[in-house]
Amino acid sequence: MKAMRKHFMENDEFPLQFVYRDTKSPQSELPEHVHDWNEIVYVYSGRGTFFIDSLFFEMRAGDIFLLPGDTIHHAVPDKSNPVTSSVVYFGRKLIPELSLGESFSLPALFDNIRQSGQYRVTLNEADRASFMNGIERIHEEVQSRQQGNHFAIRLILHQLLLELSRSQQLDFEEMRSPAQGSPYPWLQETLLYIDTNPELPLTLSLLAKRALVSREHLSRVFKDMTGMKLTDYIHAKKILHAKQLLIHTTASIEEIAERCGFETLTHFHRVFKKRMEMTPAVFRKQSSTAQAAIE
């Protein structure tokens, strides 16, 4: 199975999708995927492993996962006790940059989560009950389709995110990284090396040599633990890096291709278009238009 990119339209008037109390077995779980929208996952029951970016988390009842947009992730439910969860997907329009004179802002919450790797939140009983109530209210609004339900859902979403931030006493000046890892120390090191060296022409042979394991063993363990082939993962990471350069710099597309470790501009175009279904130039133009609309 190849990596899947969920397609959400950021220019939707109301960029939100909601999945309520869904149970997935290992056979029905999606392959590793990535999308532009932020995501909240609440686990009601079951167990599993959640691979997020380059970290591995155990999934347990009561856990909440906050995933910033453009974060590669893949959940593997336990075979005998699969996970039941609700998921809220939402675009940037629903959490605009609005500080109101404070260091806190909803976009900053997800920016800091990405930087710290604190994707999992575990609440006490009272806070968990309040959060579950918020999820139920979103479900009721989605089902009722009453007048103003989009406004109601946005208000509930903002309240949930604020309560999560307060309950964890998240410091927006400095957030500590969690102690997460995989059962294979060399795999964690390999993931870190891929993350920090997007400009290199990373290959299976190079990474296997660094990890002191065979090519076959690296490929098998990587696929088993992350749900994704090594080459697909490397390309996903490089394209995510390229997206940031396209959005936040004025570097030429040829220079960006080189800074992302593609040997030729043609190869960069082909991989980018395969994953994004548009060329780098079109993506840069659309991103500029979308950002202007948000502001």
Summary of the structure (lengths in Angstrom):
residues: 295
radius of gyration: 19.6
end to end distance: 38.2
largest distance: 60.9
contacts: 877
relative contact order: 0.12
helix: 47%
strand: 18%
